Amino acid sequence: MSQRRDALYQELIDLDPESAVQIVSRWLGAHNLKRTEEVLEEDLQARPLVGNGSADAATSSSSETVRQTPPPAEALPVPGTSTRPGRLFDIEPIDPTSVPEMLLMKPDPVFHGDRDERKREAADILEFNLTVHYDALTSGLESETHFRVEEKQIIAGRYVVIQYLGSGTFCHTVQCEDLRGSGANRFVCVKVSKNTKDIFDQNLWEVKLLKMLSGRLNSAERQLLPQLLNVFYYRETLFIVYELLRDNLYHIYKYIEECGLPKYFTVERLREVARQCLLTLQCLHQQEVIHCDLKPENILISSLTACKIKVIDYGNAYLHHDQRCSYVQSRAYRAPEVVLGLPYSTKVDLWSLGCILMELFTGKLLFDNRSVQALLASHISLVGPLPPSLIRAGQLSDHFFASETEQTPVGKHEGRLCRFRPHKSSIAVLLAQHDCKDAELASFIGILMQPDPERRASATEALRHPFLEPKGPPKPYQLDKDDSSGEAGLRLLRKYRSLEDVDTPGGRANLSHFVGSIDGELRAELDVPGPATPTSFREQCYHDREMLEKKRLRKTAMRPDLLWKRKDSS
């Protein structure tokens, strides 16, 4: 049966497209698969014209002409006519024997720059104290490799665990009450390192970097960075204590959207987020620090009314003058030069910021990140062809492109080798699809997302763009009576107390009317500072995001759902 299927498939592949489509359409009709037939027709309409570019070639019915491979110089994005919104490219199966062998191989990360050991020997040695907490009753190693966190647990006799906050590659975070803290630092964020040597060292690097920056920056610049309160070693685990902020930008836009509340990230608030991120990046880049992991999850909001944010998570940062690995940035926010294996600079952070701003406004990832090839095709579709010089110089380009002049990445899709043919679109078109015709915003995103890093704006240059010129504070975020009568609206009002001070239908009066109707457990939770989103929502977001990006944790013991355990669970 399998051989018969393979033979039929081969016969179908060998047919000219017209004949193959007729056969498939008849089969779909015979089996009453009307919806699939309609999708097929859509795909055919959106299919790029393949030929020599002339009108005669485009209209020819000759199977030889239709199947002709376009010259590399003309393999550019073509206008897409698909009725499906957000579709940035078409996928065309190809014969593996027709492409260079490198396109069939998975690339390995490459390293850029050299570490100067002589300079290291001559450099000043910096230091900080790392407190080790231990008891006099335990000898040798802990019984478990990874530290398990439970609700109401007391860590190192000082930090009472209140709730789970989130998880990342190197750690998971919990909100704690500091029994020795007071005022703004009574409640804190504690990062619990995952317990392997490499991850331990990576988290320790974040502490070293923040300590180093703290010694170099002035007081105003230090306010841009997360406040590091404590770092200690306890039960073979590194703990890092930070000031407690609120929700990350991904959680807040997703929660507001899913709960049907008014949109938060308007053009005015994008301006505030962009300005604050750029000030932080300017500060980092002046110190030759590349963040390398800018994404909505790594930007926390501290004030919903004033739209105040802070960039966090510096464990993946690199010093520009040091050796740097090509495997940086989450794929959806990865700059073209990183993908292609070129030496990169601080400009990669600007690319990520452009992706973030578009995601906040549209509520969706800007680029298709199911594969590197899909990502590159999306890049070409929205920001234009990659410069041939970029493809030529990239150490990894041969794994994605057949030649430096082609703009059609090649790679596997659902187990088959395919060519990704980008549609022609733009940032302005995408904004218009979301009812935004702000030319300054489109221009601003454009300077952040130039595919050629030499032409891409620096943080200092981007801060001078007309889009960021002061236009007054954004309008207060308002919740009407219906919005604030549910748990989601109440959570925002209680956790971001400044919303209560706004004289709106969703302000203090409405809150006082509704607060009496909530149960005691929820009221107690909402009276404690911290994120507005519920723990279950954050856990689900983490799970969904990981599944979407196809990340797999190597050991079951490192799964966040096993590391975090509620007190009432078995």
N, C-alpha and C positions, 0 to 999 in steps of 0.2 A: 504493500500500500504506500509506504514511504517513497519507494522508488518511482511509483506511478505519479505521486504528487510532484516529485522533483522533475520528472520528465515533462509534465504538464506546465510546470512553472517555467522551465527552460523554453518550451515552445512559445509560451506567452511573451517571454522576454525577447525572443527572436523576432516577434511580429513587429510591424510598424505600429506607432501609437494609435492611429485611427482604428485599425483592425482589432487591436488589443482592447481598446475602450468599448467597441461594439460588443465584443464577446462578454466582457465583464458586466456591462450594462444589461445585456440579455439575461445573464445569470442572476443578477440582483433583482430584475423584474420578475423572473420566474419564481423566486423565493420570497416575493412581496417585501423586499427590503428597500422601501421607497426612500426612507431617510438617508440610508447609506448611499443610494443612487444620487440623491440631491447633493450630498457632500462631495461625491465624486465630480459632479458637474461643476460645483463651486471651485474645486481644486483645479479642474481643467481650465476654467476661466482665469484663475489666478496664475496659471503656469506661465513662466517667462518664455518669450519667444526665443528659440534656439536656432541660430543660423549665422549668416555672415553679416547681418545687420542691415541689409538692403530690403526694400519693400518687396521685391520679387521673391527673395528668400523667405520672408515672413509669411507670404501668402501661398507659397508652393505647396502642393499636395504630395510631392515626391517624398517617399519614405527616406530616401538617401539624404535629401536636404534637411528634413526634419530632425534626423538623428545626428547630423553633423556636429562635431564639437567646435564651439566658437574659438577663434584665435585668442590667446591669452590677453592681448591688449584690449580686447573688447569684452572680457569677462567681468563686466562692471555691474553694479546694482541696476535692476530694471524696475519700472513702475509696477507695483503690485495692484491687482484689481480685486483681491479677495474681499468678500463682504464681512469676513470675520474681523472684529476690531482687535487691534494689538498684534496681529500676525505680521511678523517682520521678515520672514523668509520662507522659501519653499524647499522641500527636500526631494532630491532626485537620486534613486538607487543607481549605483555604478558597478562595473565589473572590477573586482580587486586586482585583476591582472593588468588593468589599463593604467595603473597609477604607480608612482615610485614607491619603493619598499618602505621608505621612512614614514610615509603616510599611514602605514599599517602598524607602526610601533608606538608604544606609549612613551612619552618623553620623561626623562629624569630631571629633577631640579638641577639648576646650575648655580654657581656662585660668582659673584662679581666683586672686584676689588681684592686687595691684599692686606693682611693684617701686619702692620709694621712692628715686629717684635723689639727692635732697637728703641723705637719711640716708647713702647710700653715699659721697657726697663728703666727709661729715664723719666717717665711720667710720675707726677705726685701720686702717692697712695692715699686713697680716701677710706674712711671707715665709719661704721655706725654700730651701735650696740644691739645685739639680738638676745633678748631674754629667753632663757630656757626654763620652763616650768616642769617640775617632776615631783613624784612622791617617793617616800622612803620605803615603800612596801613592795615595789615591783622591781624585778631584776630582768636584765636582758631586753629582748624585743617585745613589742606589743603582740597580742594574740591575733590581731587583724591588721592587714597591710594598710587599709584605707579607713580613715576616721568616719564613723557613722554619726550623723547629727540627728538628734531627736528634739521635738518641741519641748520646751521648759527645761531642757538640759542646761547645766551650768558648765561653761568651758573655762578651764584654768581658774576656777573659783571666782570668776569675775563677770563673765558675759552670759546672760540668760537668753537662750534661744527663743525667739518669738514666732518667727515664720520664715518659710523658704522665700527667697527673692528670685534666684535665677541660676542658670548653669552655663558654663562655657567649656572650651577645650581643656583649660588648665585648672579649673576650680569650680566650685559651686559657692553661692553666696547666701547668707542668712541675715535676717535682721535680729539684732540682740539689744537687750537693755544692759548698759554698763552699770554695774552696781557701785562703781566709784565715780561715775560720770554725773554731770549736772548740766542744767540749761540745755543749750542746743545739742550738746554731746551726750545727753543721757541715753538716747537711742542711736545706735551705730550700725554700720554695715560691716560684716565680717566675711572675708574671703577665706575659704577653706581649701588649701591646695590639694590637688590630687597627688597621690603619694608615689611617684616614681622620681628617680634622680633628675632626669631631664626636665620634667615639669616643675619639680622643686626649684631647680636652678632658674627656670624661665620666670617663675613668680618672684624669686629673689632678685632677678634682674629688674623687674618693675619697681621694686622697693629702692634698689640702688639708683635707678634713673630718677625717680621722684626726689630722692634725697639730694642727688647731684644738682637737679634743676632748682630745687628750693634754695640751695646755696648760691646760685648764680642770678636768680631773678629778683626783681624788686617786689615790694608788697602788692602792688596792683597786678603784676603779672602772676604772682603766686595764687591770687584769687581765681584765676582762670582754671587752675588745676584742681583735682579732687584733694581734699585735705586728708593727709595721712596721719592717723592718730596713734597707731601702735603696730608693732610687728613682734611676734613671739613664736617660740617653738614649744609644742605641747603634744605629748604622746606620738612622737615621730611624725608630726605634721606641722607645716608652716601655716600660721594664721596672720592675716593682714587686716587691720582695722581702719576703716575709712569713715568719714562723715556720712550720715544717712541722707540720701537725696530722695527722689521719688521714683516714678515710672520711667522706663526707657522709652524712646520715641516710637519704637515699633509697637510696644505694648499699648501705648496710649492711643495711637491712631487706630490700631486694630480693635481695641476695646470700644472706643467711641463709635466706630463704624458698625461693628457687630451689634451694638446695643441700640442703634438707630438714633444716636444723639447728634446734635448739629456738628457739622464738619469743623474741626479745630484748625487744621493747617491750611489757612487761607494764604493768599499771596502776601498779605501784610505780615503774617507770622513766619512765613518762609524767610522773609527779609530779616527778621530778628534772629532766627536760627542760623542763617547764613553768616550774618555779621559776627555773632559770638563764636561760631566755629572757626571763622577766618582769623579772628583775633587770637584764638588759641593756637591755630596752626602757624600763624606768623611768629608767635612766641617760641614754639617748638622749633620751627625751621631756622630761626636766627641762632639757635643753639645746635644746629646741624642734626636735629632729631627728626626722623621720619616716623609717623605714627604707625603706618602700614596695616591698620585694621579698623579703619573708620567705617562705621555702619550704624544704622538706627539703634541697634541694641547697645552700642557703646556710647550713646549720648543720652544722658539722664536729664530729666526736667525737674527743676526745683520750684518753679512758680508757674502755674497754669495761666494766671491773669497777666503777668508781665512777660510770659514766655521766656523765662530764664532757664538756661541749660548749662551743662558741663560735659566736656568730653572725658571719658574714662578709659580704663583698660590699656595700659602701656606695656604689657608683657611681650607684645610682638614688635615693639618699636626697634628701629635700627639707628645707629649713628652713621651719618652719611659718609664719613671718611673711613669707616670700618668695612670689613668683609660682609657682604649681604647675600642672602639666599633668594632665589627666584620664586620660591613657594611662599608668597606673602599675599595678604588681602583675601577676604572672603570672595569667592568667585564672582558673585553678582556685582561686586564693587571693584573688580580688578582692572587696572589700567592696561591698555593694549601693549605697552612696552614690557610690562611684567609678563603678560601671557606669552609674548614672543621670545622671552629670554634675553632682553637687552638690559644693560646697566640702567638702573632707575635712580630717580632723585626724589626730592620732596614733592615734586609735581604729582606723584601718584596719589597723594592725599587730596589734591584738588579734584582729580577725576572722581574719587570716591564721594566727595561732597556733592558734586553734581548729580550723581546717581541717587544719593540720599534725598536731596531736595525734590527731585522728580517723584520719587517713591512716596514721600510724605504728601505731596499734592494729589497724586493720582490714586494712592492707596494700593499700588501694585509695584512689584519689581520692575525697574526700567528695562532690563535686558533678560532674555531667556538664558538661564544658567544651567540647563539640564546637561550640557556638555560644553567643553571649551570651544568646539566648533560652532555650536549654537550661539555662544556668547560672542564670538568674533563676527558671525553673520549679523547678529543684532547690532553690534558696534557699527559695522559698515552700513547697515540700513539707516540708522538714526543719525550718525555723525559724519557719514561719508566714507569714501574709500581710504584705506590705510596707505600712507606714503610708501611707494615701492622701496625707498631707502630703508624704511623701518623693517619691512619684511626681509630685505636683503641682509641687514645687520643682525637680525634676531637669531640667537643660537638654537631656538626651538621652532623656528618658522617652518622648517622642512617637515615637521610633524603635522602641519595644518594646511599648508598651501603647496600646490604642485609647482608653482613658479612665483617669482616676486611680483609679476604683473597681474596675476590672477587675484580676484577678490571673491572667490567662491571657496570657502574652507571645505576640506574633505575629512570625514571621520565616520565613526560608527553611530548609527541611530537604530535603536531597537534590534540590535544584533546584525544589521546589514551595513555595508559600506555605502555611504551616501555623499552627495555633493550638496552643500547648503547654498542656495541662491538667494541673496538678499533682495528684498523689495526696496524701493526708494522711498524714504520717508524723512522726517526731521523732528527735532525737538519741538519746533513751532507747531507742526501738524499735530503732534501728540497732545500738546497743551490745548490746541483748538478743539480736539476731540473731547476734552474735559472742560469745555466752555471757558477757556482762558485765552485771550488774545493780547496779553500783556507783552509787548515787543521787548521791553527792557528785561523782563524775566527770561524770555527766550534767548536774548543776547547774552545775558549773564551766565546762564547755563552753558551757552555755547563757548564762552572763553574758558570755562572750567573743564570742558570736555573736548578740547581739541585733540584729535588722535595723535598728532605730532607733539611730543612733550616740549620741544623747543618753542612751539607757538602757543602752548598752554600758559595761562596766566599763573603767576605766583600768588601766594596769599596776599602779599602787599599790593600787588597790581589789582587783584580782584576786589580788594577793599575800596579801591578808587572808582569802581564801576558805578554809573548813574543809578542802577537799580538799588544800591545801598545808600544813596543819599537820604538824609533824615527826612522823613515824611510824617513825623509824629508817631506816638505809640499806637499799636494796633487796637482796634475796638475791643472792649472787654468781651470775653467769652460768656455768652448768655445761655441759660437754660430756662425754658418756659415752665409753666406749672406742670404740664404733662411730662416733660423731660425729667424734672426733679422729683416726681412722685414715685419713681421706681428705684430699685436698689442701685442701678448704675449711676443715675444722676446724683443720688444721695452720697455714694462713695466719692464722687468728684468734689461735691460740696464740702464734705466732712474732711477729706484728706488735704484738699487745697483750700484752706480756710479763707484765703484772700478773695475767693469767689463770693463768699458770704457778704463781703463788704460792698459789692457792686449793687447799685440800686436798680435791680432788674426783677422781672417776675420770678426768676430762679434764685433770687438772693436770700438774704437772711430771714425775711418774713416767711417765705415759703418753706424754708428749712425748718424753722421752729414749728410750723404747722404739721410737718410730716415726721419729725424726729420722734415724736411720742408713739408712733405706730410700729416702730421696729423692735425686734426682740432684743433682749439684754445681751446675748452673745455677740450679735452683730454690732450693737452699739458700743460694746467694750472694744471690739476690734477697730472700729472707726475712730475711736477717741485716741488711739495710739498713732503717732506719726509714721509715715511710710508710704508705700505705693498705694494708689487707689484701686488698682486691679486686684481681684481676688487671687489667692494662691493657685486654685485649680485652673484658672485662666492662664496664668504664667507658665504653669507646668505643661499645659496643652500646647501653648505657643512654642515652647522649647521643643516638644516632641514633633510638632508639625514642621517646624523650620528644619530640624535635623533630618527628617524624612525627605523633605523637599530637596535639600542639598545632598542627599544620599550619604550622609556621614554615618559612620558606624564606629562605635566605641569598641576597642579591641577586647576588653575584658568585661564580663557581666558585672563584676564587682565595682566597676567605675560608672555604672549607670546611675544618673541622678535620682531616679525613683527608688533605688535601693539605698543610696547614701542618705537620702532624706526620709525620715520616718516620723509620722505624727505620733504623739504620745498615746492616743487611743487606738492605734493600729496594732495588730498582732505581730 
